[in-house]
Amino acid sequence: MNIAVIGLGIIGGSFCKAIKKYTDHYVIGINRTPETAQKAFEVGAIDEVGTHESLGKADLVILAMYPQADIEYIEKNGSYIKKGAIVTDASGIKRAICPQLKELAQKYGFVFVGSHPMAGKEKNGFDVSDSELYKGASFIITPCGAEQGYVDLLADFAKSIGFGIIKITTPEEHDRMIAFTSQLPHVLACAYVLSPCCPNHKGFSAGSYRDVSRVANINSKLWSELFLENKEPLVKELDILVENITNISNAIKSENKEELTKLLEQGHKVKESLGE
């Protein structure tokens, strides 16, 4: 296939590098800053520095920008996309953008299939993109009404560049689960490192500190958009977290060892039952 990747940050850049390493597809790289696209070409991550006009020869278009930027790009350039081509996104939210992209697909004649690669790093940009980023990772697909053949094609493509798990779901379930598995840990990490103790952690910290604080090295602009676009599921998870922390805090304040032990054991049993 001819594959156009729009946005050559860590996610888009890693798609390009993985495609070039593991497949024979032709990769067109399109980026807001031409210098980044040129760098991708020079290191062999893409076959061509593209423009919006290059979309006309792409069989698959991967949108790897911020969620609303994906929408704006297609609104502006959708007429250049080849009829029948597959367009997918790599966004961490789905309910807020899938209906709009599906509507644009009907307007311009392409096929929209939502997706979300469950991989990343604490740092951003093309320079930290990696052909192995998706090795064994989960690739979530939200078909959004697309025919099964297109879903299968996208799933096969994902497997070909290293993804190990293909998960098919709805935008609603995606956003509900991502609020818990991805967004909530980022909120927790940021809140955790805001403690006045954090700057003095060296010499007092080991694995627990690293595990909890790791994702606080956050792209604040992107994650603010993701949090707000997924407000209801995320706030629900935050309320549950606050309630659980409050219960543990109250047990400590009241020196209620029996209640504290019970709460901690509940968490232990949940984690143990998952076998992880």
Buried (B, 14 or more C-beta within 10 A) or exposed (E): BBBBBBBBBBBBBBBBBBBBEBBEBBBBBBBEEEEBBBBBBEBEBBBBBBEBEBBBBBBBBBBBBBBBBBBEBBBEBBEBBBEEBBBBBBBBBBBBBBEBBBEBBEEBEBBBBBBBBBBBBEEBEBEBBBBBBBBEBBBBBBBBEBEEEBBEBBBEBBBBBBBEEBBEBBBEBBBBBBBBEBBBBBBBBBEBBEEEEEEEBEEEBEEEBEEBBEBBEBBEEBBEBBBEBBEEBBEBBBEEBEEEEEBBEEBEEEEEEEBBEEBEEEEEEEEEEEEE
